[in-house]
């Protein structure tokens, strides 16, 4: 249950029953959406991925470690897990792709080649061709920076490059830093919105392209303005922008192109559907 400030009443807010973050020393239960919109839960203590709508479960190779979390679900229902080994002398993160279908289901099928920052000051975001690491602290002219490449590209269930390119969203910051240009890019076609606010924080903000040609941006600055409620920006394909206060829901768990998001509410999860 949400206590204190409630989200904008225009939003449809529903608790997700039976799923908690269940944090223990080994790790926390995490969840996200598949590309088709199904909620997928990763329980690191059981080394298991569960697809909630279909009831399907996949046992993940336990050698991947109970300290990993579910970063994203890519094309072909490939799961991307990340984390920092507890015995690491440096906060170097590991990012792997795990098949959930086919003969390799539950196994690692690809791994990021580059060293990833696991200190908490960087963010992994989904881009057109894969998952990209965006470094701290949001003071570039563009996020992700121009010319950045994916840390791990989208792969098929056999571990080979899938070749799939997804719609992506990036943020541009004009020199005045008083506004933010949100850009949705798909197949070389861009849609742009000018938001009269500096949408930036310590990490790359959560963003998503929507199925109807729009975009979503979740803005919460836990360092600069921790008392300011999170705001969800709904950027519509007709160029209009709607904003929704999230009340005491501060942290995002997942965001889907169908304009549905999941937020943390203490140790539980809340589903939010936009009107």
FILUM-951588 format. One line per 2 residues: number of its first residue (from 1); their letters; for each residue x, y, z of C-alpha. Coordinates in nm, 3 decimals, decimal comma. Layout:
N
NUM) A) X Y Z | ... $
This chain:
275
1) XX) 0,000 0,000 0,000 | 0,119 0,352 -0,078 $
3) XX) 0,136 0,581 0,222 | 0,160 0,961 0,214 $
5) XX) 0,142 1,128 -0,126 | -0,055 0,936 -0,388 $
7) XX) 0,016 0,941 -0,762 | -0,182 1,157 -1,001 $
9) XX) -0,548 1,037 -0,990 | -0,556 1,011 -1,371 $
11) XX) -0,322 0,713 -1,347 | -0,456 0,361 -1,293 $
13) XX) -0,259 0,226 -0,996 | -0,278 -0,142 -0,894 $
15) XX) -0,068 -0,348 -0,652 | 0,100 -0,658 -0,793 $
17) XX) -0,002 -0,934 -0,557 | 0,231 -1,208 -0,445 $
19) XX) 0,558 -1,049 -0,565 | 0,798 -0,873 -0,330 $
21) XX) 1,156 -0,759 -0,375 | 1,249 -1,016 -0,107 $
23) XX) 1,597 -0,875 -0,052 | 1,838 -1,100 0,134 $
25) XX) 2,216 -1,100 0,160 | 2,241 -1,286 -0,170 $
27) XX) 2,030 -1,042 -0,370 | 1,680 -0,915 -0,447 $
29) XX) 1,392 -1,039 -0,657 | 1,369 -0,818 -0,967 $
31) XX) 1,119 -0,797 -1,249 | 1,071 -0,636 -1,587 $
33) XX) 0,858 -0,669 -1,899 | 0,920 -0,895 -2,194 $
35) XX) 0,902 -0,726 -2,532 | 0,545 -0,862 -2,563 $
37) XX) 0,445 -0,704 -2,231 | 0,452 -1,009 -2,004 $
39) XX) 0,594 -0,955 -1,656 | 0,908 -1,161 -1,595 $
41) XX) 1,044 -1,215 -1,244 | 1,397 -1,323 -1,157 $
43) XX) 1,447 -1,486 -0,819 | 1,824 -1,503 -0,760 $
45) XX) 1,797 -1,724 -0,452 | 1,615 -1,989 -0,656 $
47) XX) 1,805 -1,913 -0,980 | 1,475 -1,897 -1,163 $
49) XX) 1,301 -1,679 -1,421 | 0,920 -1,680 -1,411 $
51) XX) 0,684 -1,552 -1,680 | 0,378 -1,448 -1,481 $
53) XX) 0,106 -1,453 -1,749 | 0,193 -1,788 -1,903 $
55) XX) 0,314 -1,952 -1,581 | 0,631 -2,063 -1,757 $
57) XX) 0,948 -2,089 -1,550 | 1,310 -2,132 -1,652 $
59) XX) 1,584 -2,262 -1,422 | 1,891 -2,042 -1,464 $
61) XX) 2,239 -2,190 -1,439 | 2,322 -2,135 -1,069 $
63) XX) 2,686 -2,074 -1,153 | 2,582 -1,728 -1,273 $
65) XX) 2,551 -1,626 -0,908 | 2,270 -1,535 -0,673 $
67) XX) 2,391 -1,172 -0,668 | 2,272 -1,101 -1,022 $
69) XX) 1,956 -0,909 -1,114 | 1,731 -0,885 -1,419 $
71) XX) 1,844 -0,588 -1,628 | 1,614 -0,632 -1,929 $
73) XX) 1,431 -0,873 -2,153 | 1,540 -0,840 -2,514 $
75) XX) 1,405 -0,975 -2,842 | 1,329 -1,350 -2,856 $
77) XX) 1,268 -1,351 -2,478 | 1,641 -1,349 -2,408 $
79) XX) 1,705 -1,234 -2,049 | 1,992 -1,000 -1,963 $
81) XX) 2,132 -1,039 -1,612 | 2,388 -0,816 -1,445 $
83) XX) 2,562 -0,765 -1,115 | 2,887 -0,731 -0,924 $
85) XX) 3,039 -1,049 -0,777 | 3,054 -1,021 -0,396 $
87) XX) 3,423 -1,113 -0,393 | 3,519 -0,849 -0,653 $
89) XX) 3,809 -0,629 -0,543 | 3,687 -0,362 -0,785 $
91) XX) 3,320 -0,277 -0,850 | 3,337 -0,435 -1,197 $
93) XX) 2,997 -0,548 -1,320 | 2,916 -0,857 -1,525 $
95) XX) 2,645 -0,855 -1,794 | 2,529 -1,179 -1,955 $
97) XX) 2,252 -1,290 -2,188 | 2,054 -1,600 -2,090 $
99) XX) 1,828 -1,794 -2,326 | 1,478 -1,875 -2,198 $
101) XX) 1,369 -2,081 -2,499 | 1,526 -2,355 -2,709 $
103) XX) 1,790 -2,614 -2,617 | 2,006 -2,358 -2,433 $
105) XX) 1,726 -2,231 -2,205 | 1,866 -2,125 -1,869 $
107) XX) 2,225 -2,105 -1,995 | 2,452 -1,810 -2,058 $
109) XX) 2,471 -1,751 -2,433 | 2,664 -1,420 -2,450 $
111) XX) 2,862 -1,189 -2,224 | 2,970 -0,825 -2,240 $
113) XX) 3,331 -0,800 -2,351 | 3,401 -0,459 -2,200 $
115) XX) 3,462 -0,381 -1,833 | 3,146 -0,231 -1,683 $
117) XX) 3,126 0,007 -1,389 | 2,937 -0,161 -1,107 $
119) XX) 2,979 0,114 -0,847 | 2,622 0,234 -0,886 $
121) XX) 2,721 0,552 -1,069 | 2,641 0,414 -1,415 $
123) XX) 2,322 0,294 -1,579 | 2,247 0,018 -1,828 $
125) XX) 1,977 0,124 -2,074 | 1,814 -0,043 -2,371 $
127) XX) 1,905 0,114 -2,705 | 1,826 0,019 -3,064 $
129) XX) 2,091 -0,251 -3,091 | 2,140 -0,369 -2,733 $
131) XX) 2,220 -0,266 -2,378 | 2,446 0,034 -2,332 $
133) XX) 2,623 0,161 -2,021 | 2,578 0,534 -1,958 $
135) XX) 2,823 0,680 -1,707 | 2,757 0,918 -1,423 $
137) XX) 2,652 1,201 -1,388 | 2,429 1,344 -1,659 $
139) XX) 2,630 1,647 -1,773 | 2,681 1,552 -2,137 $
141) XX) 2,518 1,736 -2,427 | 2,342 1,409 -2,511 $
143) XX) 2,263 1,091 -2,322 | 2,363 0,836 -2,427 $
145) XX) 2,666 1,026 -2,567 | 2,689 1,050 -2,945 $
147) XX) 2,875 0,757 -3,098 | 2,834 0,524 -2,798 $
149) XX) 2,812 0,153 -2,870 | 2,622 -0,123 -2,695 $
151) XX) 2,801 -0,310 -2,416 | 2,610 -0,621 -2,524 $
153) XX) 2,407 -0,637 -2,843 | 2,075 -0,816 -2,873 $
155) XX) 2,130 -1,186 -2,935 | 1,912 -1,475 -3,050 $
157) XX) 1,849 -1,782 -2,826 | 2,152 -1,951 -2,983 $
159) XX) 2,381 -1,664 -2,880 | 2,428 -1,525 -3,229 $
161) XX) 2,355 -1,156 -3,302 | 1,982 -1,120 -3,359 $
163) XX) 2,004 -0,824 -3,595 | 1,692 -0,678 -3,432 $
165) XX) 1,682 -0,299 -3,398 | 1,434 -0,156 -3,148 $
167) XX) 1,294 0,197 -3,121 | 1,507 0,401 -2,881 $
169) XX) 1,489 0,725 -2,683 | 1,772 0,963 -2,602 $
171) XX) 1,799 1,301 -2,430 | 1,963 1,619 -2,561 $
173) XX) 2,058 1,917 -2,344 | 2,082 2,260 -2,511 $
175) XX) 2,358 2,492 -2,380 | 2,126 2,679 -2,142 $
177) XX) 2,044 2,351 -1,961 | 1,695 2,493 -1,892 $
179) XX) 1,518 2,248 -2,123 | 1,556 1,894 -2,247 $
181) XX) 1,492 1,766 -2,597 | 1,357 1,412 -2,587 $
183) XX) 1,419 1,223 -2,912 | 1,249 0,902 -3,021 $
185) XX) 1,431 0,728 -3,305 | 1,308 0,434 -3,510 $
187) XX) 1,450 0,324 -3,842 | 1,621 0,659 -3,893 $
189) XX) 1,299 0,855 -3,833 | 1,303 1,091 -3,534 $
191) XX) 1,027 1,252 -3,330 | 1,136 1,533 -3,095 $
193) XX) 0,977 1,701 -2,794 | 1,108 2,006 -2,606 $
195) XX) 1,044 1,974 -2,233 | 1,089 2,302 -2,039 $
197) XX) 1,286 2,135 -1,759 | 1,638 1,994 -1,714 $
199) XX) 1,559 1,623 -1,713 | 1,877 1,488 -1,559 $
201) XX) 2,000 1,326 -1,242 | 2,302 1,135 -1,120 $
203) XX) 2,211 0,844 -1,346 | 2,064 0,826 -1,694 $
205) XX) 1,689 0,871 -1,653 | 1,464 0,574 -1,737 $
207) XX) 1,319 0,620 -2,087 | 1,107 0,410 -2,323 $
209) XX) 0,964 0,435 -2,671 | 0,591 0,364 -2,684 $
211) XX) 0,400 0,156 -2,937 | 0,196 0,455 -3,055 $
213) XX) 0,504 0,655 -3,162 | 0,553 0,843 -2,837 $
215) XX) 0,796 0,817 -2,547 | 0,807 0,802 -2,168 $
217) XX) 1,060 0,962 -1,931 | 1,070 0,904 -1,554 $
219) XX) 1,229 1,197 -1,369 | 1,346 1,166 -1,009 $
221) XX) 1,656 1,334 -0,866 | 1,743 1,156 -0,543 $
223) XX) 2,060 1,365 -0,499 | 1,961 1,719 -0,599 $
225) XX) 1,589 1,722 -0,510 | 1,504 1,415 -0,301 $
227) XX) 1,189 1,577 -0,157 | 1,045 1,653 -0,502 $
229) XX) 0,806 1,377 -0,615 | 0,900 1,177 -0,921 $
231) XX) 0,734 1,294 -1,242 | 0,636 1,080 -1,539 $
233) XX) 0,653 1,260 -1,874 | 0,420 1,115 -2,136 $
235) XX) 0,530 1,242 -2,477 | 0,253 1,184 -2,728 $
237) XX) 0,297 1,128 -3,104 | 0,096 1,445 -3,177 $
239) XX) 0,370 1,650 -3,007 | 0,181 1,712 -2,682 $
241) XX) 0,329 1,639 -2,339 | 0,141 1,518 -2,031 $
243) XX) 0,303 1,513 -1,687 | 0,202 1,300 -1,391 $
245) XX) 0,323 1,333 -1,033 | 0,411 0,994 -0,885 $
247) XX) 0,361 1,100 -0,523 | 0,570 0,885 -0,290 $
249) XX) 0,657 0,635 -0,562 | 1,019 0,731 -0,623 $
251) XX) 1,187 0,437 -0,792 | 1,108 0,269 -1,121 $
253) XX) 1,129 -0,107 -1,167 | 1,019 -0,145 -1,530 $
255) XX) 0,864 0,044 -1,819 | 0,687 -0,099 -2,125 $
257) XX) 0,603 0,034 -2,469 | 0,230 -0,023 -2,403 $
259) XX) 0,251 0,275 -2,164 | 0,248 0,061 -1,851 $
261) XX) 0,513 0,095 -1,581 | 0,607 -0,084 -1,259 $
263) XX) 0,728 0,110 -0,955 | 0,870 0,004 -0,621 $
265) XX) 0,645 0,065 -0,319 | 0,861 -0,038 -0,025 $
267) XX) 0,936 -0,406 -0,077 | 0,641 -0,457 -0,311 $
269) XX) 0,557 -0,350 -0,666 | 0,287 -0,123 -0,812 $
271) XX) 0,156 -0,139 -1,170 | 0,073 0,201 -1,324 $
273) XX) -0,124 0,231 -1,647 | -0,141 0,561 -1,827 $
275) X) -0,479 0,686 -1,953 $
